[in-house]
Amino acid sequence: MNICVFLSAADLDERYTGPARDFAKRLGKAGHTLVWGGSDTGLMGVVADAAREAGGRLVGVSVEFLAHKAYEGADEMVMSRDLSERKALLLAKSDAIVVMVGGAGTLDEATEILELKKHGKHTKPVVLLNTAGFYDGLKAQFRRMEEEGFLPVPLSDLVFFAEDGAAALAYLEETVARRVP
């Protein structure tokens, strides 16, 4: 399975890098492919290194203005013209999506993926990895949107909130396995 991971390229402390590394190791050991923003910096580099060390395949999708930060050990590296094209390529190359901790760019990616799913433009499972309660506030906001009629489909049909990498990967494997004939 090709698993797209949206996450920060920032250098973060062990409270975030440890769970991200754990998920990436699980992904690699299970024989899955990491599809990610293609960077060698910060949390993106940590995840790529861990997936590679565990035997995973790496597919990076970077953007031309960030080419200087491209991960050199990727099995495949695609360069996009801009961030919009990058998001489209990441979605096209993946079977499932995991959103890890991140800033405004990660939030943009997550909300676009959920909006596309809401409108039936893809049916891929989406997981928000809620490391250290990072997405508790967003989860509460989504629930409020659902309760007040802003989501035309149940929140549980759009996204699964996982507390750790083991739960995230188990959900993805089970969900994708159910969809394959």
C-alpha positions as CSV (number, residue, x, y, z in Angstrom):
1,M,0.0,0.0,0.0
2,N,1.2,3.5,-0.8
3,I,0.7,5.7,2.3
4,C,0.9,9.4,1.9
5,V,2.1,11.2,5.0
6,F,1.5,15.0,5.5
7,L,3.7,16.4,8.2
8,S,6.0,19.2,9.2
9,A,9.5,19.8,7.8
10,A,10.4,21.5,11.1
11,D,12.9,20.1,13.7
12,L,10.7,19.0,16.6
13,D,11.4,17.4,20.0
14,E,11.1,13.7,20.8
15,R,7.5,14.0,21.9
16,Y,6.7,14.3,18.2
17,T,9.7,12.7,16.4
18,G,9.4,9.4,18.5
19,P,5.8,8.6,17.4
20,A,6.5,9.7,13.8
21,R,9.6,7.5,13.7
22,D,7.5,4.6,15.2
23,F,4.8,4.9,12.5
24,A,7.4,5.0,9.7
25,K,9.2,1.9,11.0
26,R,5.9,0.1,11.2
27,L,5.1,1.2,7.6
28,G,8.4,0.0,6.3
29,K,8.4,-3.3,8.2
30,A,4.9,-4.0,6.8
31,G,6.2,-3.6,3.2
32,H,4.4,-0.4,2.5
33,T,5.6,2.6,0.5
34,L,6.0,6.0,2.1
35,V,4.7,8.8,-0.1
36,W,5.7,12.2,1.3
37,G,6.7,15.7,0.6
38,G,10.2,14.6,-0.4
39,S,12.2,16.7,2.1
40,D,15.2,15.6,4.1
41,T,14.6,18.2,6.8
42,G,12.9,18.0,10.2
43,L,10.2,15.5,10.8
44,M,10.0,14.7,7.1
45,G,13.6,13.5,7.1
46,V,13.0,11.5,10.3
47,V,10.1,9.7,8.8
48,A,11.9,9.0,5.5
49,D,15.0,7.7,7.3
50,A,12.9,5.4,9.6
51,A,10.8,4.0,6.7
52,R,14.0,3.4,4.7
53,E,15.8,1.7,7.6
54,A,12.8,-0.6,8.1
55,G,12.8,-1.7,4.4
56,G,10.1,0.7,3.1
57,R,10.1,2.2,-0.4
58,L,10.2,6.0,-0.6
59,V,8.3,8.1,-3.1
60,G,8.9,11.8,-2.7
61,V,6.9,14.6,-4.3
62,S,8.7,17.9,-3.8
63,V,8.2,21.3,-5.4
64,E,10.8,23.0,-7.6
65,F,11.5,25.9,-5.1
66,L,12.4,23.3,-2.5
67,A,14.5,21.1,-4.7
68,H,17.6,21.9,-2.5
69,K,15.9,20.0,0.4
70,A,15.0,16.9,-1.6
71,Y,15.8,13.6,0.1
72,E,18.6,12.0,-1.8
73,G,17.8,8.3,-0.9
74,A,14.3,8.3,-2.3
75,D,13.4,5.4,-4.7
76,E,11.4,7.9,-6.7
77,M,11.4,11.7,-6.6
78,V,8.9,13.8,-8.5
79,M,9.2,17.6,-8.8
80,S,6.1,19.7,-9.1
81,R,5.7,23.2,-10.3
82,D,3.8,24.5,-7.2
83,L,2.2,23.4,-4.0
84,S,-1.2,22.8,-5.6
85,E,0.3,20.4,-8.1
86,R,2.3,18.7,-5.3
87,K,-0.9,18.0,-3.3
88,A,-2.6,16.5,-6.4
89,L,0.4,14.3,-7.1
90,L,0.6,13.1,-3.5
91,L,-3.0,12.1,-3.5
92,A,-2.7,10.4,-6.9
93,K,0.3,8.3,-5.8
94,S,-1.3,7.1,-2.6
95,D,-3.8,4.6,-1.4
96,A,-4.3,6.1,2.0
97,I,-3.4,9.3,3.9
98,V,-1.9,9.9,7.3
99,V,-1.7,13.5,8.7
100,M,0.9,13.9,11.4
101,V,1.8,17.0,13.4
102,G,2.5,20.1,11.4
103,G,1.9,23.8,10.8
104,A,-0.2,25.8,8.4
105,G,0.9,23.8,5.3
106,T,0.0,20.5,6.9
107,L,-3.4,21.8,8.0
108,D,-4.0,23.1,4.4
109,E,-3.1,19.6,3.0
110,A,-5.4,17.9,5.5
111,T,-8.4,20.1,5.0
112,E,-8.1,19.9,1.2
113,I,-7.9,16.1,1.3
114,L,-11.0,16.0,3.5
115,E,-12.9,18.5,1.4
116,L,-12.1,16.4,-1.7
117,K,-13.3,13.3,0.1
118,K,-16.4,15.0,1.2
119,H,-17.3,15.8,-2.4
120,G,-16.5,12.2,-3.6
121,K,-13.3,13.1,-5.5
122,H,-11.5,10.2,-3.7
123,T,-12.5,7.5,-1.3
124,K,-9.1,6.9,0.3
125,P,-8.9,6.4,4.1
126,V,-7.6,9.4,6.0
127,V,-6.1,9.2,9.5
128,L,-5.1,12.1,11.7
129,L,-2.4,10.8,14.0
130,N,-3.2,12.7,17.2
131,T,0.2,12.6,18.8
132,A,0.2,14.1,22.3
133,G,-3.3,15.4,21.7
134,F,-2.1,17.6,18.9
135,Y,-5.4,17.4,17.0
136,D,-7.8,17.5,19.9
137,G,-8.9,21.0,19.1
138,L,-9.4,20.3,15.4
139,K,-11.3,17.1,16.3
140,A,-13.6,19.2,18.5
141,Q,-14.1,21.8,15.7
142,F,-14.9,19.0,13.2
143,R,-17.5,17.6,15.6
144,R,-19.0,21.0,16.0
145,M,-19.2,21.4,12.2
146,E,-20.9,18.0,12.1
147,E,-23.4,18.8,14.9
148,E,-24.3,22.2,13.3
149,G,-24.8,20.8,9.8
150,F,-21.6,22.0,8.1
151,L,-20.6,18.5,7.2
152,P,-23.0,16.7,4.8
153,V,-21.5,13.3,5.7
154,P,-20.6,11.9,9.1
155,L,-17.2,12.8,10.4
156,S,-16.4,9.1,10.8
157,D,-16.8,8.7,7.1
158,L,-14.2,11.4,6.4
159,V,-11.4,10.8,8.9
160,F,-10.2,8.4,11.7
161,F,-8.3,9.9,14.6
162,A,-5.6,7.5,15.8
163,E,-3.7,8.0,19.1
164,D,-0.6,6.1,17.9
165,G,1.1,4.7,14.9
166,A,0.0,1.1,15.6
167,A,-3.7,2.1,15.6
168,A,-3.2,4.3,12.5
169,L,-1.6,1.5,10.5
170,A,-4.1,-1.1,11.6
171,Y,-7.0,1.1,10.6
172,L,-5.5,1.7,7.1
173,E,-4.6,-2.0,6.5
174,E,-8.1,-3.1,7.5
175,T,-9.9,-0.3,5.5
176,V,-7.9,-0.9,2.4
177,A,-8.2,-4.7,2.6
178,R,-12.0,-4.4,2.8
179,R,-11.9,-2.3,-0.4
180,V,-9.8,-4.7,-2.5
181,P,-11.8,-7.4,-4.4
